[in-house]
Amino acid sequence: MNATPNLTLWGVGTSRTIRPHWAMHELDLAYETKPIGPRTGETKTAEYTKLNPRQKIPLLQDGDFCIGESAAIVAYLSRTYSTAERSLIPDATREYAAWLEWCFFIVAELDSTSLYVMRRHRADALGPIYGIAPEVVAQAGEYFRQQLRHVEVALADGRQFLMGERFTSADILLTTCLEWAIAYGVGICDNAQPYLERIKKREAFQRAIAANAPLVPITPAPIKV
Ligand SMILES: N[C@@H](CCC(=O)N[C@@H](CS)C(=O)NCC(=O)O)C(=O)O
């Protein structure tokens, strides 16, 4: 492992960009932030496109290595920079597999199939670009609630975190989805409420909120229909 990593994180201001900021703070890593925002045109510059041809935030530079996709960045940081004192990922093969299962479940079912579909088709979000579709939005919200039952079971019996008594980066992904769901008026299960309260008291979470705040309010580029 690199003893003095040279880490730069691009992107602030969204529920995806906060994920790697949070992982960095949990792991107590020093890094530089390039505070570019979503839908500002900043992901389309030649300099940025060279680093990330997908033209999306977040993006992590670790020395001469670049990685995009928020969940992949969090997994990379967890694997590369966890220590005995600060770890975001289980070691044992089956626990690691269960962690992977949670990460893929959250990204595929809660984020991409539910919340992001709502974002794409809400009139007050990206609907003017991708089509305003109230029925699709309602169904996606319902599907989110159904899928959240798996989280409800995992958090039963007063369990602290998704994987039991130990905080992992799957909790980072889940928290961002729960906050997003609340912002969209989708109810979350009862035991997710105290879970969220617990998580939000974490110092690393609070530092990540500050690190993810845009320096100036983000003014999105006009929507092109
Ligand atoms: N699946 C990607 C999604 C990233 C994404 O869609 N980022 C948006 C902002 S939330 C973006 O950069 N859009 C292009 C832009 O705003 O210029 C991830 O989790 O990192």
PDBQT file of the ligand as one rigid body, heavy atoms in Angstrom, charges set to zero:
ROOT
HETATM    1  N1  LIG A 301     -23.475   5.998 -11.291  1.00  0.00    +0.000 N 
HETATM    2  C1  LIG A 301     -22.696   7.203 -11.137  1.00  0.00    +0.000 C 
HETATM    3  C2  LIG A 301     -23.598   8.389 -11.347  1.00  0.00    +0.000 C 
HETATM    4  C3  LIG A 301     -22.828   9.656 -11.346  1.00  0.00    +0.000 C 
HETATM    5  C4  LIG A 301     -23.680  10.777 -11.887  1.00  0.00    +0.000 C 
HETATM    6  O1  LIG A 301     -24.717  10.571 -12.539  1.00  0.00    +0.000 OA
HETATM    7  N2  LIG A 301     -23.246  11.990 -11.648  1.00  0.00    +0.000 N 
HETATM    8  C5  LIG A 301     -23.970  13.126 -12.149  1.00  0.00    +0.000 C 
HETATM    9  C6  LIG A 301     -24.261  14.065 -11.006  1.00  0.00    +0.000 C 
HETATM   10  S1  LIG A 301     -25.126  13.240  -9.697  1.00  0.00    +0.000 SA
HETATM   11  C7  LIG A 301     -23.109  13.831 -13.167  1.00  0.00    +0.000 C 
HETATM   12  O2  LIG A 301     -21.916  13.951 -12.998  1.00  0.00    +0.000 OA
HETATM   13  N3  LIG A 301     -23.729  14.272 -14.282  1.00  0.00    +0.000 N 
HETATM   14  C8  LIG A 301     -23.028  14.982 -15.312  1.00  0.00    +0.000 C 
HETATM   15  C9  LIG A 301     -22.990  16.460 -15.055  1.00  0.00    +0.000 C 
HETATM   16  O3  LIG A 301     -23.617  16.897 -14.110  1.00  0.00    +0.000 OA
HETATM   17  O4  LIG A 301     -22.356  17.190 -15.795  1.00  0.00    +0.000 OA
HETATM   18  C10 LIG A 301     -22.055   7.244  -9.746  1.00  0.00    +0.000 C 
HETATM   19  O5  LIG A 301     -22.638   6.673  -8.810  1.00  0.00    +0.000 OA
HETATM   20  O6  LIG A 301     -20.969   7.814  -9.609  1.00  0.00    +0.000 OA
ENDROOT
TORSDOF 0
